[in-house]
Amino acid sequence: MWIYEKKLEYPVRVDTCNPKLAQLILEQFGGADGELSAGIRYLSQRWAMPTPQVVVTSF
């Protein structure tokens, strides 16, 4: 049905290991103030709204 090709949009060549940059990237994605945490907070606040007119009743 689909053909999966493990291919990047542009070629990437890694010369050296940079643990400091890797830690920064991981923190931005999955840390306390990262993108994943922000998305989960945004999605979960729909059930905790104080106004009954805007609370989600069904998904």
TIDO-17975 format. One record per atom (N, C-alpha, C): x, y, z; atom name. Coordinates in nm, 2 decimals. Example, Ala and Ser with C-alpha at 12.3 -4.5 7.8 and 13.67 -1.06 7.14 Angstrom:
<rs>
<r px="1.32" py="-0.57" pz="0.78" atom="N"/>
<r px="1.23" py="-0.45" pz="0.78" atom="CA"/>
<r px="1.32" py="-0.33" pz="0.78" atom="C"/>
<r px="1.28" py="-0.22" pz="0.71" atom="N"/>
<r px="1.37" py="-0.11" pz="0.71" atom="CA"/>
<r px="1.29" py="0.00" pz="0.79" atom="C"/>
</rs>
This chain:
<rs>
<r px="0.08" py="-0.12" pz="0.00" atom="N"/>
<r px="0.00" py="0.00" pz="0.00" atom="CA"/>
<r px="0.09" py="0.13" pz="0.00" atom="C"/>
<r px="0.18" py="0.14" pz="0.10" atom="N"/>
<r px="0.27" py="0.25" pz="0.10" atom="CA"/>
<r px="0.42" py="0.20" pz="0.09" atom="C"/>
<r px="0.50" py="0.28" pz="0.03" atom="N"/>
<r px="0.64" py="0.24" pz="0.03" atom="CA"/>
<r px="0.72" py="0.34" pz="0.12" atom="C"/>
<r px="0.78" py="0.29" pz="0.22" atom="N"/>
<r px="0.85" py="0.37" pz="0.32" atom="CA"/>
<r px="1.00" py="0.37" pz="0.28" atom="C"/>
<r px="1.05" py="0.49" pz="0.26" atom="N"/>
<r px="1.19" py="0.52" pz="0.24" atom="CA"/>
<r px="1.25" py="0.59" pz="0.35" atom="C"/>
<r px="1.35" py="0.54" pz="0.42" atom="N"/>
<r px="1.42" py="0.61" pz="0.53" atom="CA"/>
<r px="1.51" py="0.71" pz="0.47" atom="C"/>
<r px="1.46" py="0.83" pz="0.44" atom="N"/>
<r px="1.54" py="0.93" pz="0.38" atom="CA"/>
<r px="1.51" py="1.07" pz="0.43" atom="C"/>
<r px="1.61" py="1.15" pz="0.46" atom="N"/>
<r px="1.59" py="1.28" pz="0.51" atom="CA"/>
<r px="1.56" py="1.38" pz="0.40" atom="C"/>
<r px="1.50" py="1.50" pz="0.44" atom="N"/>
<r px="1.47" py="1.60" pz="0.34" atom="CA"/>
<r px="1.60" py="1.65" pz="0.28" atom="C"/>
<r px="1.70" py="1.66" pz="0.36" atom="N"/>
<r px="1.83" py="1.71" pz="0.30" atom="CA"/>
<r px="1.94" py="1.62" pz="0.37" atom="C"/>
<r px="2.05" py="1.61" pz="0.30" atom="N"/>
<r px="2.16" py="1.52" pz="0.36" atom="CA"/>
<r px="2.22" py="1.58" pz="0.48" atom="C"/>
<r px="2.24" py="1.50" pz="0.58" atom="N"/>
<r px="2.30" py="1.54" pz="0.71" atom="CA"/>
<r px="2.43" py="1.45" pz="0.73" atom="C"/>
<r px="2.54" py="1.52" pz="0.77" atom="N"/>
<r px="2.66" py="1.45" pz="0.80" atom="CA"/>
<r px="2.71" py="1.49" pz="0.94" atom="C"/>
<r px="2.72" py="1.40" pz="1.02" atom="N"/>
<r px="2.76" py="1.42" pz="1.16" atom="CA"/>
<r px="2.91" py="1.39" pz="1.17" atom="C"/>
<r px="2.99" py="1.49" pz="1.21" atom="N"/>
<r px="3.13" py="1.47" pz="1.22" atom="CA"/>
<r px="3.18" py="1.43" pz="1.36" atom="C"/>
<r px="3.12" py="1.50" pz="1.46" atom="N"/>
<r px="3.16" py="1.47" pz="1.60" atom="CA"/>
<r px="3.03" py="1.46" pz="1.69" atom="C"/>
<r px="3.05" py="1.41" pz="1.80" atom="N"/>
<r px="2.95" py="1.39" pz="1.90" atom="CA"/>
<r px="2.94" py="1.52" pz="1.99" atom="C"/>
<r px="2.82" py="1.57" pz="2.00" atom="N"/>
<r px="2.80" py="1.70" pz="2.08" atom="CA"/>
<r px="2.70" py="1.67" pz="2.19" atom="C"/>
<r px="2.74" py="1.62" pz="2.31" atom="N"/>
<r px="2.64" py="1.58" pz="2.41" atom="CA"/>
<r px="2.56" py="1.70" pz="2.46" atom="C"/>
<r px="2.63" py="1.82" pz="2.47" atom="N"/>
<r px="2.56" py="1.94" pz="2.52" atom="CA"/>
<r px="2.44" py="1.98" pz="2.43" atom="C"/>
<r px="2.46" py="1.97" pz="2.30" atom="N"/>
<r px="2.36" py="2.00" pz="2.20" atom="CA"/>
<r px="2.25" py="1.90" pz="2.21" atom="C"/>
<r px="2.29" py="1.77" pz="2.22" atom="N"/>
<r px="2.19" py="1.66" pz="2.23" atom="CA"/>
<r px="2.10" py="1.68" pz="2.35" atom="C"/>
<r px="2.16" py="1.72" pz="2.46" atom="N"/>
<r px="2.08" py="1.74" pz="2.59" atom="CA"/>
<r px="1.98" py="1.86" pz="2.57" atom="C"/>
<r px="2.03" py="1.96" pz="2.50" atom="N"/>
<r px="1.94" py="2.08" pz="2.48" atom="CA"/>
<r px="1.82" py="2.04" pz="2.39" atom="C"/>
<r px="1.85" py="1.96" pz="2.28" atom="N"/>
<r px="1.74" py="1.92" pz="2.19" atom="CA"/>
<r px="1.64" py="1.83" pz="2.27" atom="C"/>
<r px="1.69" py="1.74" pz="2.35" atom="N"/>
<r px="1.60" py="1.65" pz="2.42" atom="CA"/>
<r px="1.52" py="1.73" pz="2.52" atom="C"/>
<r px="1.58" py="1.83" pz="2.59" atom="N"/>
<r px="1.51" py="1.91" pz="2.68" atom="CA"/>
<r px="1.40" py="1.99" pz="2.62" atom="C"/>
<r px="1.42" py="2.05" pz="2.50" atom="N"/>
<r px="1.33" py="2.13" pz="2.43" atom="CA"/>
<r px="1.21" py="2.04" pz="2.38" atom="C"/>
<r px="1.23" py="1.92" pz="2.34" atom="N"/>
<r px="1.13" py="1.83" pz="2.30" atom="CA"/>
<r px="1.05" py="1.77" pz="2.41" atom="C"/>
<r px="1.11" py="1.71" pz="2.50" atom="N"/>
<r px="1.04" py="1.63" pz="2.60" atom="CA"/>
<r px="1.06" py="1.68" pz="2.75" atom="C"/>
<r px="1.12" py="1.79" pz="2.77" atom="N"/>
<r px="1.15" py="1.84" pz="2.90" atom="CA"/>
<r px="1.02" py="1.90" pz="2.96" atom="C"/>
<r px="1.04" py="1.97" pz="3.08" atom="N"/>
<r px="0.93" py="2.03" pz="3.15" atom="CA"/>
<r px="0.86" py="2.14" pz="3.07" atom="C"/>
<r px="0.94" py="2.22" pz="3.00" atom="N"/>
<r px="0.89" py="2.33" pz="2.92" atom="CA"/>
<r px="0.90" py="2.30" pz="2.77" atom="C"/>
<r px="0.90" py="2.17" pz="2.73" atom="N"/>
<r px="0.92" py="2.14" pz="2.59" atom="CA"/>
<r px="0.79" py="2.13" pz="2.51" atom="C"/>
<r px="0.81" py="2.10" pz="2.39" atom="N"/>
<r px="0.69" py="2.10" pz="2.30" atom="CA"/>
<r px="0.59" py="1.99" pz="2.33" atom="C"/>
<r px="0.64" py="1.87" pz="2.37" atom="N"/>
<r px="0.55" py="1.76" pz="2.40" atom="CA"/>
<r px="0.47" py="1.79" pz="2.53" atom="C"/>
<r px="0.53" py="1.85" pz="2.63" atom="N"/>
<r px="0.46" py="1.89" pz="2.75" atom="CA"/>
<r px="0.36" py="1.99" pz="2.72" atom="C"/>
<r px="0.40" py="2.09" pz="2.64" atom="N"/>
<r px="0.30" py="2.20" pz="2.61" atom="CA"/>
<r px="0.18" py="2.14" pz="2.54" atom="C"/>
<r px="0.20" py="2.05" pz="2.44" atom="N"/>
<r px="0.09" py="1.99" pz="2.37" atom="CA"/>
<r px="0.00" py="1.91" pz="2.46" atom="C"/>
<r px="0.06" py="1.84" pz="2.55" atom="N"/>
<r px="-0.03" py="1.76" pz="2.64" atom="CA"/>
<r px="-0.10" py="1.85" pz="2.74" atom="C"/>
<r px="-0.04" py="1.96" pz="2.79" atom="N"/>
<r px="-0.12" py="2.05" pz="2.87" atom="CA"/>
<r px="-0.23" py="2.11" pz="2.80" atom="C"/>
<r px="-0.21" py="2.15" pz="2.67" atom="N"/>
<r px="-0.31" py="2.21" pz="2.59" atom="CA"/>
<r px="-0.43" py="2.12" pz="2.57" atom="C"/>
<r px="-0.40" py="1.99" pz="2.54" atom="N"/>
<r px="-0.51" py="1.89" pz="2.52" atom="CA"/>
<r px="-0.58" py="1.86" pz="2.64" atom="C"/>
<r px="-0.51" py="1.85" pz="2.76" atom="N"/>
<r px="-0.58" py="1.81" pz="2.88" atom="CA"/>
<r px="-0.66" py="1.92" pz="2.95" atom="C"/>
<r px="-0.64" py="2.05" pz="2.91" atom="N"/>
<r px="-0.71" py="2.16" pz="2.98" atom="CA"/>
<r px="-0.85" py="2.16" pz="2.93" atom="C"/>
<r px="-0.89" py="2.09" pz="2.83" atom="N"/>
<r px="-1.03" py="2.10" pz="2.78" atom="CA"/>
<r px="-1.12" py="2.03" pz="2.88" atom="C"/>
<r px="-1.08" py="1.94" pz="2.96" atom="N"/>
<r px="-1.16" py="1.88" pz="3.06" atom="CA"/>
<r px="-1.16" py="1.95" pz="3.19" atom="C"/>
<r px="-1.08" py="2.05" pz="3.21" atom="N"/>
<r px="-1.07" py="2.12" pz="3.34" atom="CA"/>
<r px="-1.12" py="2.26" pz="3.33" atom="C"/>
<r px="-1.20" py="2.30" pz="3.22" atom="N"/>
<r px="-1.24" py="2.43" pz="3.21" atom="CA"/>
<r px="-1.34" py="2.47" pz="3.31" atom="C"/>
<r px="-1.34" py="2.59" pz="3.37" atom="N"/>
<r px="-1.43" py="2.63" pz="3.48" atom="CA"/>
<r px="-1.57" py="2.66" pz="3.43" atom="C"/>
<r px="-1.58" py="2.69" pz="3.30" atom="N"/>
<r px="-1.72" py="2.73" pz="3.25" atom="CA"/>
<r px="-1.78" py="2.61" pz="3.19" atom="C"/>
<r px="-1.90" py="2.57" pz="3.24" atom="N"/>
<r px="-1.97" py="2.45" pz="3.18" atom="CA"/>
<r px="-2.00" py="2.46" pz="3.03" atom="C"/>
<r px="-2.02" py="2.58" pz="2.98" atom="N"/>
<r px="-2.05" py="2.59" pz="2.84" atom="CA"/>
<r px="-1.94" py="2.55" pz="2.75" atom="C"/>
<r px="-1.82" py="2.55" pz="2.79" atom="N"/>
<r px="-1.70" py="2.52" pz="2.71" atom="CA"/>
<r px="-1.64" py="2.39" pz="2.74" atom="C"/>
<r px="-1.68" py="2.32" pz="2.84" atom="N"/>
<r px="-1.63" py="2.19" pz="2.87" atom="CA"/>
<r px="-1.66" py="2.09" pz="2.76" atom="C"/>
<r px="-1.57" py="2.01" pz="2.72" atom="N"/>
<r px="-1.60" py="1.91" pz="2.62" atom="CA"/>
<r px="-1.68" py="1.79" pz="2.68" atom="C"/>
<r px="-1.79" py="1.76" pz="2.62" atom="N"/>
<r px="-1.87" py="1.65" pz="2.68" atom="CA"/>
<r px="-1.84" py="1.52" pz="2.61" atom="C"/>
<r px="-1.80" py="1.53" pz="2.48" atom="N"/>
<r px="-1.76" py="1.40" pz="2.41" atom="CA"/>
<r px="-1.65" py="1.44" pz="2.32" atom="C"/>
<r px="-1.57" py="1.33" pz="2.29" atom="N"/>
<r px="-1.45" py="1.36" pz="2.21" atom="CA"/>
<r px="-1.48" py="1.33" pz="2.07" atom="C"/>
</rs>
